[in-house]
Amino acid sequence: MNFKSTRIFIGGLLAAMMLSAVLAGSATAAPQWRFDGTPLEGEETIVGAAEKSSLTLTGMTTTCANFLYEIKIKNSGGVGTGSVTDLPLFNCTTDTKCTVEAIEPKSFPWTANLKEVSGKNYIVISGVHVKIVYGNPLCVLFETEVEVTGNAGGLIENTTESATFNESSFSATGTKLNSFGTEVKWNGFFPAEAFQTKREHKLTVS
């Protein structure tokens, strides 16, 4: 191998090494669940309640005063993952003549993964499935079983230990909820806290 060939070979090798370093750095930079700044080891359960959460479909908004949740979380392969295992909904009303006869999440568990987009961290919930039955004969959806399905992305805020779901967070994560082929909008602010061994420890994502 002559000098010119050797220089090209070394240059290519250095470029490959730099690319590998960049890829490795990207892999380690994936968001993880942390408590008091330290990556979570093992599994933890986080719980919380929305400060009013609503679903808007077909020109009608359904709001639940009690919108609770439970998520089992862990870090796997350097990335924060989890699963939504419970989501009881109570005291739900609409902004129309329709009443809420029944509302029930289905098909648990729903998958939850952390995702970084443009320097911000999000939780993406896949496999969302909620069934709603509306009442009142004057309601356009009277006795109709409405199914809301799809994926939902929420912005993580470390300062408030919370996730916010809205039109902006859905757009950033490329997620969408649907019913009858029509997009459903979800708005909600969800504070979170550990329920097991990490209780009273600060929860963050980074």
C-alpha positions as CSV (number, residue, x, y, z in Angstrom):
1,M,0.0,0.0,0.0
2,N,1.5,3.4,-1.1
3,F,1.5,6.6,1.0
4,K,-1.5,8.0,-0.8
5,S,-3.6,4.9,-0.3
6,T,-2.5,4.7,3.3
7,R,-3.7,8.3,3.9
8,I,-7.0,7.6,2.3
9,F,-7.5,4.4,4.3
10,I,-6.6,6.2,7.6
11,G,-8.9,9.1,6.7
12,G,-11.8,6.7,6.0
13,L,-11.1,4.8,9.2
14,L,-11.2,8.0,11.3
15,A,-14.4,9.1,9.6
16,A,-16.0,5.7,10.5
17,M,-14.8,6.0,14.1
18,M,-16.3,9.5,14.3
19,L,-19.6,8.2,12.9
20,S,-19.7,5.4,15.4
21,A,-19.0,7.8,18.2
22,V,-21.9,10.0,17.1
23,L,-24.2,7.1,16.8
24,A,-23.2,5.8,20.2
25,G,-23.7,9.3,21.7
26,S,-27.2,9.5,20.2
27,A,-28.0,6.1,21.7
28,T,-26.9,7.1,25.1
29,A,-28.7,10.4,24.9
30,A,-32.2,8.8,24.7
31,P,-34.4,10.0,27.5
32,Q,-34.6,7.9,30.6
33,W,-36.7,7.8,33.8
34,R,-34.7,9.3,36.7
35,F,-35.3,9.8,40.4
36,D,-33.2,12.5,42.1
37,G,-31.2,12.7,38.9
38,T,-30.2,9.0,38.9
39,P,-31.5,6.6,36.1
40,L,-34.1,4.3,37.4
41,E,-33.0,0.7,38.0
42,G,-35.6,-2.0,38.0
43,E,-39.3,-1.1,37.8
44,E,-41.4,1.5,39.5
45,T,-45.1,2.5,39.5
46,I,-46.1,6.1,39.0
47,V,-49.6,7.4,39.6
48,G,-51.4,10.7,39.3
49,A,-54.7,12.5,38.5
50,A,-55.4,15.0,35.7
51,E,-56.4,18.5,36.6
52,K,-59.4,18.3,34.3
53,S,-58.9,16.3,31.1
54,S,-61.1,16.4,28.1
55,L,-61.7,14.6,24.8
56,T,-63.2,16.7,21.9
57,L,-65.0,14.8,19.0
58,T,-67.8,15.6,16.6
59,G,-68.1,19.2,18.0
60,M,-68.6,17.9,21.5
61,T,-66.2,18.0,24.5
62,T,-66.3,15.4,27.2
63,T,-64.6,16.4,30.4
64,C,-63.8,14.1,33.3
65,A,-63.3,15.7,36.8
66,N,-61.5,12.5,38.0
67,F,-59.1,11.3,35.4
68,L,-56.6,9.0,37.2
69,Y,-53.8,6.8,35.9
70,E,-51.2,4.2,36.8
71,I,-48.1,3.5,34.7
72,K,-45.4,0.9,35.4
73,I,-42.1,2.3,34.2
74,K,-38.5,1.1,33.6
75,N,-35.4,1.9,31.6
76,S,-34.7,-0.7,28.9
77,G,-31.7,-0.5,26.7
78,G,-31.0,3.0,27.9
79,V,-34.5,4.2,27.0
80,G,-37.4,4.9,29.2
81,T,-40.4,2.6,28.6
82,G,-43.5,1.6,30.4
83,S,-47.1,0.5,30.3
84,V,-50.4,2.1,31.3
85,T,-52.2,-0.5,33.4
86,D,-55.1,1.5,34.8
87,L,-57.1,4.6,33.9
88,P,-60.3,5.0,35.9
89,L,-62.6,7.8,34.7
90,F,-65.3,9.4,36.9
91,N,-67.7,12.3,37.0
92,C,-67.7,12.9,33.2
93,T,-69.9,15.5,31.5
94,T,-70.2,17.1,28.1
95,D,-70.7,20.7,26.9
96,T,-73.9,19.6,25.1
97,K,-77.3,18.0,26.0
98,C,-75.5,14.6,25.9
99,T,-74.9,12.9,29.2
100,V,-72.2,10.2,29.8
101,E,-73.8,6.9,30.6
102,A,-70.6,5.0,30.6
103,I,-66.9,5.6,29.9
104,E,-64.3,2.8,30.1
105,P,-60.7,2.3,28.9
106,K,-60.1,-1.0,27.2
107,S,-57.3,-3.3,26.0
108,F,-54.7,-2.7,28.8
109,P,-51.8,-2.5,29.0
110,W,-51.1,0.5,26.7
111,T,-47.4,0.9,25.7
112,A,-45.6,4.0,26.9
113,N,-42.2,5.2,25.6
114,L,-40.1,8.3,26.2
115,K,-39.1,10.2,23.1
116,E,-37.0,13.3,22.4
117,V,-38.1,15.7,19.8
118,S,-36.3,19.0,19.1
119,G,-34.6,19.0,22.5
120,K,-37.9,18.3,24.4
121,N,-38.9,15.1,26.1
122,Y,-42.3,13.4,25.5
123,I,-44.1,10.3,26.6
124,V,-45.8,8.5,23.8
125,I,-48.7,6.2,24.7
126,S,-49.7,3.6,22.1
127,G,-52.7,1.4,21.9
128,V,-55.2,3.9,23.5
129,H,-58.7,2.5,23.5
130,V,-61.6,4.1,25.3
131,K,-65.3,3.3,24.9
132,I,-68.0,5.9,25.7
133,V,-71.8,5.6,25.7
134,Y,-73.8,8.8,25.7
135,G,-77.3,9.3,27.1
136,N,-80.3,11.7,26.7
137,P,-82.6,11.1,23.8
138,L,-81.8,14.7,22.6
139,C,-78.2,13.8,22.1
140,V,-77.1,13.1,18.5
141,L,-75.0,10.2,19.8
142,F,-77.7,8.8,22.1
143,E,-77.0,5.1,23.0
144,T,-74.2,5.1,20.5
145,E,-71.0,3.3,21.5
146,V,-68.2,5.6,20.7
147,E,-64.7,4.1,20.5
148,V,-61.6,6.4,20.7
149,T,-58.4,4.7,19.5
150,G,-54.9,5.6,18.5
151,N,-51.7,7.0,20.0
152,A,-51.1,10.0,22.2
153,G,-48.0,12.1,22.9
154,G,-47.5,14.3,26.0
155,L,-44.8,16.9,26.8
156,I,-42.8,16.1,29.9
157,E,-42.1,19.0,32.3
158,N,-39.5,18.1,34.9
159,T,-40.1,21.2,37.0
160,T,-43.7,20.2,37.7
161,E,-43.1,16.4,37.4
162,S,-45.9,16.3,34.8
163,A,-47.0,15.5,31.3
164,T,-49.2,17.8,29.2
165,F,-51.3,16.5,26.3
166,N,-52.6,19.0,23.8
167,E,-52.6,19.7,20.1
168,S,-49.0,20.9,20.2
169,S,-47.7,17.7,21.9
170,F,-49.6,15.5,19.5
171,S,-48.2,17.4,16.5
172,A,-44.6,17.1,17.9
173,T,-44.8,13.4,18.4
174,G,-46.8,12.6,15.3
175,T,-49.6,11.0,17.3
176,K,-53.3,11.0,16.7
177,L,-56.6,9.7,18.3
178,N,-59.6,8.9,16.1
179,S,-63.3,8.0,16.4
180,F,-65.5,7.2,13.4
181,G,-62.6,8.2,11.2
182,T,-62.5,11.7,12.7
183,E,-59.6,13.1,14.7
184,V,-60.2,13.4,18.5
185,K,-58.4,16.1,20.5
186,W,-57.2,15.3,24.0
187,N,-56.2,18.0,26.5
188,G,-54.9,17.2,29.9
189,F,-52.3,18.1,32.5
190,F,-51.1,15.1,34.4
191,P,-48.8,15.5,37.5
192,A,-47.0,12.3,38.5
193,E,-45.4,10.7,41.6
194,A,-43.8,7.4,42.4
195,F,-46.0,4.9,44.3
196,Q,-43.5,2.2,45.4
197,T,-39.8,2.3,46.5
198,K,-39.2,5.8,45.0
199,R,-42.1,7.5,46.7
200,E,-41.3,11.1,47.6
201,H,-38.2,11.1,45.3
202,K,-38.2,13.7,42.5
203,L,-39.2,12.2,39.1
204,T,-37.5,13.6,36.0
205,V,-36.9,12.6,32.4
206,S,-33.6,13.3,30.6
